[in-house]
Amino acid sequence: MNITVVGTGYVGLVTGTCFAETGNHVVCVDIDAKKVQKMKAGEVPIYEPHLDVLFERNIRQGRLHFTTELADAIADARIIFLALPTPPGEDGSADLKYVLGVADELGGLINDYKVIVDKSTVPVGTAEKVRDAIARHARVDFDVVSNPEFLREGFAVDDFLKPDRVVVGTSSERARKVMEELYKPFVRQGNPILFMDERSAELTKYAANAFLATKITFMNEIANFCEMVGADVDKVRIGMGSDSRIGKRFLFPGIGYGGSCFPKDVQALAKSGNDSGYSFQLIDSVMRVNELQKTALVPKIREHFGGKLKGRHFAMWGLAFKPDTDDIREAPALYMIDALLKDGATITAFDPEAMANVRERVGDAIGYAKDEYDALSDADGLIICTEWSEFRTPDMKRLKGSLKQPLIFDGRNLYDLEVMRSEGFHYVSIGRQAVGKKA
């Protein structure tokens, strides 16, 4: 099948590459000429595990192409995916100018029946707006479909190739048959393609992300209460997660959620509710709690040093909002950095993938280490913000010997309390009692 993907950001590039991997002919379109040239040369512009292998293979085998010319890209396409940015506006609403701009352009370009698919995360009612924008200029039949993505950064290739479910919103039987044919190779093991109306499909994405954000935030609230009453959040988490009605995923406490999806989507859902005259009181609370949680370690750090952080130097492990990505959008580490710098502290950080992106944002306001142990030099303590695998089993002797004092503030609860006690660390985490003596 001939497919066009408009937009080569995270969603667009994964979508185009994975469709090519199953034998389709895919053309990806982007207005950034330099980016297109790099992709033509085989350079993947984002970090996502396993994407580079598929990307290079499908370019080599002639199934994956890149261009800046929308008209050329869609000429032979049967399906056109819109994978464009929908950044949050000042009021929290999703900005649809890129989606609707391309839709308006498509109306004057399509010359035969096409299925135009909203792949971007968009508010309820967007399919109708896209349909209207195309219809203003179109002289041929077309259908607009809502097909939200459910990709986890760090696992996006597996999520796309082996989806839990595929959600397709369409009121057209013709478009339904096209989408069913397209996705059949991805659901051979029996996972469902769920067909519904366009508005329900659009809301499904927001509802799913808002629920997961709520689950994370609920556990963070429980963790904070555990510290107050002397309970251990790990034990509470295991007890809760063993209930099949609840499940064990998304119950790990930490310093809040971030990334490109949860913050934006939760905010957009709340704004959509307000616009429709409905107040999502639970969602509003989730956003407030998460904002506070991002800097939950800062009061603990201040308390340890008697409220005086000026002149203190900290090592920081992890900058990305989660492991296995270079994405720093709404990353808790950035909020930690801002708070600590404001208090007069200095920081040297290490992240396996995200340091270049952080340097673009904060410049030389912090230092950047060549590896995790290099970051420890002359540090008064270590702060852990991202649970990268290489941070899970460090050389404890080297870690302890590199710090000025054996002090760790862990925002991701990577280590066992008894191990840290026996190794002689003063170890402060989330939802668990601190172990060891203050230095």
Secondary structure as UniProt FT lines:
FT   STRAND          2..6
FT   HELIX           10..21
FT   TURN            22..23
FT   STRAND          25..29
FT   HELIX           33..40
FT   TURN            41..42
FT   TURN            49..50
FT   HELIX           51..60
FT   TURN            61..62
FT   STRAND          64..67
FT   HELIX           70..74
FT   TURN            75..76
FT   STRAND          79..82
FT   TURN            90..91
FT   HELIX           97..107
FT   TURN            108..109
FT   STRAND          114..118
FT   TURN            124..125
FT   HELIX           126..135
FT   TURN            136..137
FT   STRAND          142..146
FT   TURN            153..154
FT   HELIX           156..161
FT   STRAND          166..169
FT   HELIX           173..183
FT   HELIX           184..186
FT   TURN            188..189
FT   STRAND          193..196
FT   HELIX           198..229
FT   HELIX           233..241
FT   TURN            244..246
FT   TURN            249..250
FT   HELIX           262..275
FT   TURN            276..277
FT   HELIX           281..293
FT   TURN            294..296
FT   HELIX           297..304
FT   TURN            305..307
FT   TURN            310..311
FT   STRAND          313..317
FT   TURN            329..330
FT   HELIX           332..342
FT   TURN            343..344
FT   STRAND          346..350
FT   TURN            352..354
FT   HELIX           355..362
FT   HELIX           363..365
FT   STRAND          367..368
FT   TURN            372..373
FT   HELIX           374..376
FT   TURN            377..378
FT   STRAND          381..384
FT   HELIX           389..391
FT   HELIX           396..402
FT   STRAND          407..410
FT   HELIX           417..422
FT   TURN            423..424
FT   STRAND          426..428
//
